[in-house]
Amino acid sequence: MTLYDTIKEDLLAKILDGTYPEGQTIPTELELAEQYGVSRPTVRQAIQILADDGYLERRRRRGTIVTRPRVSQSFAMEVSSFDDALRSGGHVPSTTVLDFRAESAKDAVAEALELAPGAPVWRLLRLRYADGQPNVLVESYVPQEGYEALGGEDFSTTSLYEAMGRSGDSVATAHRRLEVAKADGTSCTLLGLEEGDPVIHFTTVARDDAGRAVEYSLATYRGESNAFEFDAVRPSRQQ
């Protein structure tokens, strides 16, 4: 085992046993180098491994802090729910409904759902948690036509896609677009971030078997807490 592996294992043990609890700043590279009797580059390599695994995060003006390992979001390439994705990874999901109402579709929503401006839609705003930590803020829009029964659902305990399948046609496909950005005032407040922290924006348009646009959503994920998994397939060459 190399020196940096030994240091990495010792730091990890201290993170797991609570010596360095979540949110605490660990000693500086210089302090750790003196503590372990090694060079700063050796300490830096050990810290980088733990940062790559999601246990540490370097922040400007704060140093290196203890974080939770990233939540693997394999659902990005699947039509599945946030809850199912978290449970499959051994995490505990929960949801707080911030707003749920019927409203008239604004231009951007109407365009995404291929509706006439002002058409009736459901707007659902949820804060989703992973293991008790705010993980993603999701704003979803669904046409009221064909999904009238959604008004009676409790989305703190029910998946939107599950409810849509009961109320009307199920979601069959989803097109998602990913962008990396910096946290603003709303995401800072609700996701417990600092101004400028990284966030990941997902824009989704989901369709039923007939190709009708049935859901449009805007999701903002904590950048340091999530890892998204994708499978890439080499395109076949034409003969």
Order of alpha helices (4+ residues) and beta strands (2+ residues): alpha-alpha-alpha-beta-beta-beta-alpha-beta-alpha-beta-beta-alpha-beta-alpha-beta-beta-beta
